[in-house]
Amino acid sequence: PDGGPSSKIAGWLTGISDNADFYLDLRSGDLYEDLTPFVYFPGNASEDVVAQAMTAASVLDMPYMVRSTASTGAYNSAALRGVPSLLLERGAAGDCLREDVDMYKKDVLNVLKHLGVLKGDLEPARNTPVEIGPVIYLESKHDAMWQSEVQTGQRVKAGQILGRVLDQFGGVIEEYRAEMDGVLLYQLYTLSTNKGDVLSAYGA
């Protein structure tokens, strides 16, 4: 509370989540990301918190759920302090599509009904999240340009080309292939990439 602006915001948000029964973090990827809808649930919290989060995730209309191994971020912070939490990813590349907004409303209402905050039956879902993992986060080794060869949501095979990084004249600097079979959760949407950027994330 006595820190700079970012610390004060973090302290305020922590205080809110500490007084919550459940914490939902609704995300839409970054401006430079394309993704298929999925949900992260905390994997480093107590067994009870993890179980509550996974059960709530099961009522979301999303195809995949991923166990987070991180201990950072607002939702993981809440879970580590005993508040079940989820991070939902839907939408991408800075778009605000009516379908994504409506699906998020449906997700939130279903979670509230699941938790007993609202009465009524859950709205039927087209998808039931299937847990996938481990997830490989492919990072760029170069400051260059990224050319993807696959689409988000697509199933990939071990050895399949995921994409290439190119120089300014289109010459191939490096080719990236999948290390295992899996589904592509998200990938870099823009042309330019810096060393250390996540080019794609896929899980079995």
Disulfide bonds with the S-S distance in Angstrom:
none
